[in-house]
Amino acid sequence: MKAFLLKNDKNRIYFQNYERISAEEELIKLQSILKKENISIGKKHETPLDDLYDCEIDGNPFTIVRTEEETFLYAECTYTIKKLLKIFE
């Protein structure tokens, strides 16, 4: 999975879907990668527009967000974003 940040949004990590897999398949693949890195993935919280998974990397919180069309990672702290980006290098 190739990860990237948008120029004006440093709190979200997006993924290029070269394989044209569904958002559900993308989520499963992402969770698998994160679990291999011993990252804690919490229970799913459903909202009308997306599914949210509260996660932690080295005690720092972040969220997996799955919409109908894409999956991305969100974190308030840019340090957490940097740690997550290293996983996908």
Secondary structure, DSSP 4 states (H G I P E B T S, - for coil): -EEEEETTEEEEEEEE-TT---HHHHHHHHHHHHHHTT-EEEEEEE-SS-EEEEEEETTEEEEEEE-SS-EEEE-S-HHHHHHHHHHT-
